[in-house]
Amino acid sequence: MEGVAMLRQLIGQVQELCELYGSSLPHNHRHQSLFTHHHQLRWCFLNLDSSAEDECCNLIMRSEHSGNFNMLESYKPPPTKKPRKERNTGKLSNVTNSAEVMEQHIWKEFPEDLFEAVIARLPIATFFRFRSVCRKWNSLLSSQSFSQHCAELPKACPWFYTITHENVNTGAMYDPSLKKWHHPTIPSLPTKIIVLPVASAGGLVCFLDISHRNFYVCNPLTRSFKELPARSVKVWSRIAVGMTLNGNSTNGGYQVLWVGCNGEYEVYDSVKDSWAHPGSMPSSIKLPLTLNFQSQAINVDDTLYFMRSQPEGIVSYDMVTGAWRQFIIPAPMHLTDHTLAESGGRIMLVGLLTKNAATCVCIWELQKMTLLWKEVDRMPNIWCLEFYGKHVRMTCLGNKGLLMLSLRSRQMNRLVTYNMSSREWSKVPGCMLPRGRKRQWITCGTAFYPCQTAAA
C-alpha cells in the first residue's frame, strides 16, 4: 500500500500542474519527464480504478528496483518578458560598466582650441542638441575663435528655407543630408504681413515683404535677426534681390542689392548699416529691364547674375567694382519656368522642356566661349512619364549646387532635388507640420548654407 500512497501523491502533483499550466508541458520543460523507461519520454495519466491498481503498483515497484523512476522535480516557471524600460536600463548599465572610465584629471586638460575644432565639425542638428549640455557649449555661438574654426571648414550641403501655402508666416527648413524637415520659429519676423525669402549668403537669409518695401535678414538656425533701414530710393514696383558676403564669412559683413525694371538700384552694406546708390546703369544696357522674377539671382566670385528677357540673356553686377554688364543669350526652344543656378563657379540653367504632350526637366550649362546653353542632363524618363499630358508648372527653390524643384499640377505635387555635381536625382519626403497629417504645399523658398555663427 506504500506504493499506492506514493502514486496518489504523484497524481495530485500532476493534477495541480495541469490546472496551472494546461495539459501540455511548457516550452522550456519539454525534455523533462515524470517517467523515464529505456530513455523514452512521455506523460503518464493514470486511472485509480481497482483493475489497474495492481498494475500501477507493479510499475512503481519495478521502477524502484531498476532505478529508472524519477520523482517530479520542482517546477521553475518560464522567464517573463521584462518591460522595455527595464531592458534598456540593464543594457546601459552593462555598457557603462564595460566602458573605460573617463579620467577627470586627463580630460580637464583637453586643449580649448582642439575642443572647439571638434565641436565645429559636428553635424548641424547634433550641435544644436548639444547646446543644452552646459552654458559653455551654448556660448560657443558668440565665440570669435569658434567662428574662425567654422569659417575654415568646407561648405556644408545647402539647406532649404521654404514657405508653405497653408502657413505663409512660418517657414519650413529641409536638411537634404538627413532628408528631414524642420519647423523653426522666428519670433522677430512680422506676422501681419507676408514675408518671403528672396536671397541668402553665408548662412543668412534675406526676406522681403510682399509689398516690396521692407527688408529683413535672419539666421534661421540661431534666430539672429535684423530689420534693414528704409531704402533711400522709393520704388514700389517689383524688384529683384541678390546678396553677397564681404569675404569668406559674415564676420566681414554682407551686402544686399536690389534692382528695379527701370534701372534703379541700391546696395546695402551691413558694416555701414546704410543703403548707397553707387550710380546709374550704363547706356549699353537696354531699359526697361524685363527681369525674370521667378529666377533668383546667383553669385559667382562676388558678381550677381540676374535673368532677363526681351532680349533674352543675363545682366550682371560686380559687387566689388560696381560695374554692370549685359549678355545676350538665346534660351533653348520650348522652354518654360526656367531659372538660373550655380555649381562650382559654373552658370547653369534649369527649366521645363515641353513638346506636344511630353514634359521633362532639363539642365543646361553656359558655354563661356560661345555664350550658348548646352544641355548636360535631364530627369529620368520614368519620372517624366508622370507628367505626360498634364499642365505642369515648376518652381526652383534653391540654386546653389543643389536644386530643389517643386513640380505641380491639378493632380500632382512633387518635390525633388538634383545634385549638379553628382548628377543625382532624389525625391523629397512630404512636408508635414509637427503632430500633423496633412501634407503642406511649398510655394517658394531659397537655399542657404547652414552656419551656427552667422550673425545678422
Disulfide bonds with the S-S distance in Angstrom:
none
